[in-house]
Amino acid sequence: MNGFLDKGGLWVLAQNLLTLAVLAVGPMLGNRTWPRGWLALGAILFAIGAVFGVTGVRALGRSRTPFPKPIHDAPLVQAGIYQIVRHPLYSCLIYLSVGWSLFWSSWIALAVSLALAAVLDAKSRREERWLQEKFTGYHSYRQRVRRFIPWIY
């Protein structure tokens, strides 16, 4: 259990519980009565999230881990999607959960999505402290590339 905690396992647990809550709450408590524009926006965000997820997984390769603590011998990935966001897999979860919530017209799922975004933001900050310790070039990378939303945040 200590290894789990040392690698940031509680962040992973919180992330997974909130993600499951969004997935369950959307269809159960959504009413699908919001204007079609919101449903379309939800589908677009969901698609963007899928692209961020697939390209993020491909760029990381064997360096991927659910934990915020990087793998010991993993390189600092700055290519592909990592040129426009530092945390595309966290972005993926945020876009997917907000998109899912809008698609199902669920205020509760949207609120849980915002809680998930807050947890992922905090998790990314912890991860970045570890990355800063591990990679001398991380500070300049962090200055050039935004956290979750390309060129914005």
C-alpha positions in Angstrom: 0.0 0.0 0.0 2.9 2.4 0.7 4.1 2.2 -2.9 0.5 3.1 -4.0 0.5 6.2 -1.8 4.1 7.2 -2.7 3.2 7.3 -6.4 0.1 9.4 -5.8 -2.4 6.6 -5.7 -5.0 8.6 -3.8 -5.2 11.0 -6.8 -5.8 8.0 -9.1 -8.5 6.8 -6.7 -10.3 10.1 -6.6 -10.0 10.5 -10.4 -11.5 7.1 -11.0 -14.4 7.5 -8.5 -15.4 10.9 -10.0 -15.1 9.5 -13.6 -17.4 6.6 -12.7 -19.8 9.0 -11.1 -20.0 11.1 -14.2 -20.6 8.0 -16.4 -23.3 6.7 -14.1 -25.1 10.0 -13.3 -25.3 11.3 -16.8 -27.7 8.7 -18.2 -29.5 8.0 -14.9 -30.2 11.6 -14.0 -30.0 13.4 -17.3 -33.2 14.5 -18.9 -32.1 15.1 -22.6 -34.2 18.3 -22.7 -31.5 20.9 -23.1 -31.3 22.7 -26.5 -29.8 20.7 -29.3 -26.8 23.1 -29.4 -25.8 21.8 -25.9 -26.1 18.2 -27.1 -24.0 19.0 -30.2 -21.4 20.8 -28.0 -21.3 17.7 -25.8 -20.7 15.4 -28.7 -17.9 17.8 -30.0 -16.2 17.9 -26.6 -16.5 14.1 -26.3 -14.8 13.7 -29.8 -12.0 16.2 -28.8 -11.5 14.3 -25.6 -11.2 11.0 -27.5 -8.6 12.6 -29.9 -6.6 13.9 -26.9 -6.7 10.5 -25.2 -5.6 8.4 -28.2 -2.9 10.8 -29.2 -1.7 11.2 -25.6 -1.5 7.4 -25.1 0.4 7.0 -28.4 2.9 9.8 -27.6 3.6 8.4 -24.1 4.0 4.8 -25.1 5.5 2.7 -22.4 6.0 5.7 -20.2 2.3 5.9 -19.4 1.2 5.4 -15.9 -2.0 6.3 -14.0 0.0 7.7 -11.2 1.2 11.3 -11.1 4.7 10.2 -10.2 6.6 9.6 -13.4 8.2 6.2 -14.1 11.8 6.1 -13.1 13.4 5.8 -16.6 10.7 7.5 -18.6 11.8 10.4 -20.9 10.1 13.8 -20.9 7.7 13.6 -23.8 7.3 17.0 -25.6 6.3 15.7 -29.1 2.9 15.2 -30.7 0.0 16.4 -28.6 2.4 17.2 -25.8 3.5 20.2 -28.0 0.1 21.9 -27.3 -0.9 20.6 -23.8 1.2 19.3 -21.0 -1.5 16.9 -19.7 -3.5 15.6 -22.7 -4.8 12.5 -20.8 -6.2 14.7 -18.0 -7.6 17.0 -20.7 -9.2 14.0 -22.3 -11.0 13.1 -19.1 -12.2 16.6 -18.6 -13.5 17.0 -22.2 -15.1 13.5 -22.1 -16.8 14.1 -18.8 -18.1 17.6 -19.7 -19.2 16.4 -23.1 -21.0 13.4 -21.6 -22.8 15.6 -19.1 -23.9 18.0 -21.8 -25.0 15.2 -24.1 -27.2 13.8 -21.3 -28.4 17.2 -20.1 -27.4 16.4 -16.6 -26.6 19.3 -14.2 -25.4 16.8 -11.6 -23.0 15.1 -14.0 -21.8 18.5 -15.0 -21.1 19.4 -11.4 -19.2 16.1 -10.8 -17.3 16.9 -14.1 -16.2 20.2 -12.6 -15.1 18.4 -9.4 -13.1 16.0 -11.6 -11.5 18.9 -13.4 -10.5 20.4 -10.0 -9.0 17.0 -8.9 -7.1 16.7 -12.2 -5.8 20.2 -11.9 -4.5 19.5 -8.4 -3.1 16.1 -9.5 -1.3 17.8 -12.4 0.3 20.3 -10.1 1.6 17.5 -7.9 2.9 15.6 -11.0 4.6 18.8 -12.2 6.5 19.1 -9.0 7.9 15.6 -9.5 8.6 16.3 -13.2 10.4 19.5 -12.2 12.6 17.5 -9.8 13.3 14.8 -12.5 13.9 16.9 -15.7 16.0 20.0 -15.8 14.2 21.2 -19.0 10.7 20.9 -17.5 10.6 24.5 -16.4 11.0 25.9 -19.9 8.6 23.3 -21.3 6.0 24.4 -18.7 6.5 28.0 -19.7 5.9 27.2 -23.4 3.0 24.8 -23.2 -0.4 25.2 -21.4 -1.7 22.6 -19.0 -5.1 21.5 -20.4 -6.5 23.8 -23.0 -4.2 24.6 -25.9 -2.8 28.2 -25.8 -5.3 29.1 -23.0 -4.8 27.1 -19.8 
